Amino acid sequence: MKTRVASAFLIVLIFVPLLLIGGMAFAIFMTILATLGLYELIHIRESKKEFPFLMKLFAYVMVVFFSLSHFDSIVFSYTMDFRVVAFMIFAFLSPMVFIHDFKRYNLNDALFLIGSVLFIGSSFNLLIICRNYDIMYIIYLLLITTLTDTFALFTGMLIGQHKLCPTVSPKKTIEGLVGGTLVGTFVATAFYITVIDSSMSLAFVTIITMLLSLVGQLGDLVFSSIKRYYDKKDFSNLIPEHGGILDRFDSLIFVVLAFIIFSSVL
């Protein structure tokens, strides 16, 4: 427990000042986390089959590019350069022809790398852009994910009896989902109405916040299913007693992806 608390304190000690500073410092930090997140996805996949070194190297280069794309933008929208996407698709698929060994590199490998780069790169890029747009929005998203996860855990420990998704995450309960959603929605909605935009409809913000809370819990389950498929407890042991980057950012990744959908009306 002491190690877990110390790790959490260290995370806060590093993350909060960089969040407050913003700009290039925060963008570089998020890009480092994105690279580590991609490493964890690749590493867990390589428990079944290794990728060629050059393909992994190219994947890391591309995730850095996507993470830093428009890193200085102050408009919270995502504009993807499809020329880069097209180049990446060609670069990942073409080697299948030249390697001549489907056991070393095949379509499944190429699509896994393409999907992982787009998924991780765009998610962390959105976190950077969200911070540039307004720090209060990213605090809003952090309140949703942190409070939902925390109170889902506490509620589940105290009164949880009905399993939510036992084949994916045996410890999660329906009671935990309800408790986490209620607290996360209430506090984050109050923050939004009080700090961000008091003119917004309370009912509308509450509904959107509740949906984001549920999406965050879905993200947790999706990443748990990935670990379950590869028979792993954590994505890595980078953070003692907490697992890896993706173990800590699973909910936030899904929430920021969902938030971009609602950004035009919030």
Wavefront OBJ file of the C-alpha trace (Angstrom):
o trace
v 0.000 0.000 0.000
v 2.846 2.413 0.843
v 4.380 1.796 -2.577
v 1.030 2.419 -4.299
v 0.496 5.707 -2.415
v 4.069 6.823 -3.095
v 3.664 6.053 -6.807
v 0.387 7.984 -6.948
v 1.997 10.957 -5.192
v 4.884 10.921 -7.675
v 2.466 10.823 -10.612
v 0.612 13.859 -9.267
v 3.894 15.628 -8.521
v 4.985 15.275 -12.153
v 1.649 15.590 -13.964
v 0.065 18.583 -12.207
v 2.923 21.102 -12.704
v 3.241 20.149 -16.393
v -0.531 20.463 -16.797
v -0.400 23.946 -15.274
v 2.585 24.980 -17.413
v 1.043 23.632 -20.620
v 2.621 24.491 -23.963
v 5.606 22.562 -25.273
v 6.431 21.042 -21.870
v 3.020 19.379 -21.582
v 3.051 18.363 -25.267
v 6.436 16.639 -24.910
v 5.318 14.901 -21.716
v 2.138 13.606 -23.380
v 4.142 12.445 -26.388
v 6.477 10.507 -24.114
v 3.453 8.873 -22.484
v 1.994 8.089 -25.927
v 5.245 6.437 -26.954
v 5.285 4.390 -23.759
v 1.623 3.490 -24.316
v 2.421 2.245 -27.813
v 5.359 0.291 -26.395
v 2.980 -1.411 -23.963
v 0.546 -2.373 -26.734
v 3.368 -3.705 -28.901
v 4.988 -5.481 -25.970
v 1.769 -7.224 -24.919
v 1.149 -8.277 -28.541
v 4.692 -9.639 -28.788
v 3.909 -12.092 -26.017
v 2.346 -14.055 -28.876
v 4.466 -12.961 -31.844
v 7.294 -10.474 -32.402
v 7.271 -7.678 -34.967
v 10.241 -6.906 -37.230
v 12.435 -4.236 -35.604
v 12.101 -1.705 -38.437
v 8.309 -1.895 -38.362
v 8.303 -1.210 -34.626
v 10.696 1.686 -35.095
v 8.477 3.219 -37.771
v 5.455 2.819 -35.489
v 7.200 4.804 -32.737
v 8.130 7.547 -35.194
v 4.559 7.790 -36.420
v 3.010 7.897 -32.939
v 5.327 10.796 -32.069
v 4.248 12.565 -35.267
v 0.532 12.091 -34.568
v 0.881 13.059 -30.905
v 2.599 16.334 -31.783
v 0.382 17.125 -34.769
v -0.982 20.679 -34.357
v 0.339 20.590 -30.774
v 0.141 24.376 -30.560
v -3.464 24.596 -31.793
v -5.904 26.513 -29.581
v -8.971 25.202 -31.428
v -10.382 22.019 -29.942
v -10.951 20.062 -33.121
v -9.048 17.285 -34.829
v -7.751 17.748 -38.357
v -5.942 14.699 -39.651
v -3.589 14.950 -42.616
v -4.721 12.047 -44.763
v -1.548 12.272 -46.846
v 0.350 11.128 -43.761
v -2.251 8.440 -43.054
v -1.990 7.173 -46.642
v 1.813 7.112 -46.421
v 1.638 5.197 -43.145
v -0.758 2.620 -44.611
v 1.545 2.056 -47.577
v 4.583 1.864 -45.297
v 3.022 -0.752 -43.007
v 1.407 -2.898 -45.711
v 4.100 -2.905 -48.413
v 6.746 -4.838 -46.422
v 4.494 -7.922 -46.535
v 5.479 -8.248 -50.205
v 9.207 -7.934 -49.603
v 9.653 -9.882 -46.380
v 8.282 -13.052 -48.042
v 7.557 -14.641 -44.688
v 4.030 -14.425 -43.306
v 5.186 -15.897 -40.009
v 7.459 -12.883 -39.518
v 5.100 -10.178 -40.783
v 1.564 -10.407 -42.139
v -1.682 -8.480 -42.585
v -2.699 -8.903 -38.940
v 0.615 -7.405 -37.834
v 0.306 -4.461 -40.214
v -3.283 -3.657 -39.217
v -2.417 -3.965 -35.523
v 0.376 -1.406 -35.892
v -1.731 0.961 -38.021
v -4.605 0.822 -35.552
v -2.369 1.182 -32.512
v -0.572 4.235 -33.905
v -3.821 5.984 -34.854
v -5.528 5.059 -31.588
v -2.731 6.104 -29.237
v -1.406 9.011 -31.306
v -4.772 10.707 -31.832
v -5.862 10.184 -28.194
v -2.808 11.823 -26.644
v -2.837 14.528 -29.312
v -6.400 15.387 -28.292
v -5.270 15.689 -24.669
v -2.599 18.172 -25.775
v -5.045 20.185 -27.878
v -7.635 20.121 -25.086
v -5.061 21.595 -22.676
v -4.156 24.312 -25.188
v -7.806 25.172 -25.735
v -8.654 25.600 -22.059
v -7.123 23.930 -19.010
v -10.558 23.875 -17.372
v -11.831 21.389 -19.962
v -9.080 18.896 -19.255
v -9.688 19.324 -15.514
v -13.358 18.581 -16.250
v -12.397 15.367 -18.035
v -9.983 14.396 -15.255
v -12.712 14.919 -12.661
v -15.016 12.614 -14.592
v -12.500 9.789 -14.936
v -10.823 10.078 -11.535
v -13.991 10.363 -9.463
v -15.832 7.735 -11.481
v -12.983 5.224 -11.108
v -12.439 6.002 -7.423
v -16.064 5.815 -6.323
v -16.792 2.828 -8.539
v -14.049 1.041 -6.600
v -15.303 2.178 -3.190
v -18.962 1.457 -3.966
v -18.100 -1.948 -5.339
v -16.049 -2.804 -2.236
v -18.796 -1.649 0.137
v -22.018 -2.906 -1.435
v -21.080 -4.572 -4.726
v -22.835 -7.896 -5.246
v -23.788 -8.130 -8.907
v -20.917 -8.680 -11.356
v -20.759 -6.218 -14.228
v -18.615 -8.125 -16.715
v -17.033 -11.117 -14.955
v -15.287 -12.586 -17.990
v -13.390 -9.328 -18.578
v -13.030 -7.767 -15.113
v -14.247 -10.057 -12.300
v -14.029 -7.405 -9.563
v -16.226 -4.770 -11.238
v -19.843 -4.636 -10.145
v -23.062 -3.016 -11.324
v -23.292 -1.214 -7.975
v -19.794 0.150 -8.541
v -20.742 1.373 -12.006
v -23.797 3.181 -10.622
v -21.932 4.690 -7.677
v -19.010 5.860 -9.780
v -21.293 7.309 -12.442
v -23.399 9.227 -9.922
v -20.452 10.844 -8.107
v -18.411 11.500 -11.244
v -21.403 13.027 -13.002
v -22.490 15.179 -10.040
v -19.082 16.699 -9.242
v -17.942 17.175 -12.859
v -21.291 18.716 -13.842
v -21.096 21.119 -10.893
v -17.573 22.075 -11.954
v -18.621 22.653 -15.560
v -21.618 24.812 -14.673
v -19.708 26.751 -12.001
v -16.336 27.255 -13.677
v -16.629 26.698 -17.431
v -20.038 27.876 -18.646
v -22.873 28.806 -16.315
v -25.184 29.568 -19.252
v -25.365 25.939 -20.366
v -28.460 23.892 -19.607
v -27.914 21.925 -16.392
v -29.864 18.950 -17.759
v -27.857 18.935 -20.994
v -24.468 19.098 -19.250
v -25.579 16.404 -16.809
v -26.543 14.039 -19.639
v -23.288 14.622 -21.536
v -21.218 14.198 -18.364
v -23.031 10.987 -17.475
v -22.381 9.615 -20.967
v -18.684 10.506 -20.648
v -18.551 8.775 -17.266
v -20.059 5.626 -18.778
v -17.706 5.813 -21.773
v -14.752 6.055 -19.385
v -15.849 2.863 -17.662
v -16.294 1.249 -21.066
v -12.713 2.212 -21.860
v -11.547 0.556 -18.662
v -13.327 -2.642 -19.679
v -11.992 -2.525 -23.246
v -8.409 -2.277 -22.023
v -9.104 -4.995 -19.450
v -10.341 -7.243 -22.261
v -7.071 -6.664 -24.122
v -5.106 -7.735 -21.052
v -7.418 -10.690 -20.535
v -6.907 -11.808 -24.148
v -3.136 -11.773 -23.723
v -3.380 -13.241 -20.196
v -1.693 -10.239 -18.553
v -2.527 -8.521 -15.276
v -1.080 -5.140 -16.294
v 0.221 -3.586 -19.501
v 3.607 -3.086 -17.811
v 5.168 -2.532 -14.390
v 6.370 0.983 -15.193
v 4.449 2.496 -12.240
v 4.858 0.333 -9.120
v 1.524 -1.060 -7.865
v -0.321 0.833 -10.635
v 0.764 -1.003 -13.782
v 1.599 0.839 -16.971
v 0.618 4.016 -18.793
v -2.406 2.360 -20.405
v -3.533 1.015 -17.024
v -3.707 4.610 -15.756
v -4.980 6.341 -18.906
v -7.492 3.754 -20.148
v -10.596 5.680 -19.049
v -9.198 9.106 -19.979
v -8.324 7.931 -23.510
v -11.912 6.875 -24.183
v -13.354 9.981 -22.511
v -11.288 12.427 -24.571
v -12.197 10.553 -27.762
v -15.874 10.796 -26.819
v -15.524 14.434 -25.751
v -14.371 15.491 -29.220
v -17.767 14.294 -30.483
v -19.567 16.659 -28.104
v -17.047 19.516 -28.312
v -19.133 21.473 -30.798
v -22.055 21.720 -28.397
v -20.220 22.076 -25.064
l 1 2 3 4 5 6 7 8 9 10 11 12 13 14 15 16 17 18 19 20 21 22 23 24 25 26 27 28 29 30 31 32 33 34 35 36 37 38 39 40 41 42 43 44 45 46 47 48 49 50 51 52 53 54 55 56 57 58 59 60 61 62 63 64 65 66 67 68 69 70 71 72 73 74 75 76 77 78 79 80 81 82 83 84 85 86 87 88 89 90 91 92 93 94 95 96 97 98 99 100 101 102 103 104 105 106 107 108 109 110 111 112 113 114 115 116 117 118 119 120 121 122 123 124 125 126 127 128 129 130 131 132 133 134 135 136 137 138 139 140 141 142 143 144 145 146 147 148 149 150 151 152 153 154 155 156 157 158 159 160 161 162 163 164 165 166 167 168 169 170 171 172 173 174 175 176 177 178 179 180 181 182 183 184 185 186 187 188 189 190 191 192 193 194 195 196 197 198 199 200 201 202 203 204 205 206 207 208 209 210 211 212 213 214 215 216 217 218 219 220 221 222 223 224 225 226 227 228 229 230 231 232 233 234 235 236 237 238 239 240 241 242 243 244 245 246 247 248 249 250 251 252 253 254 255 256 257 258 259 260 261 262 263 264 265 266
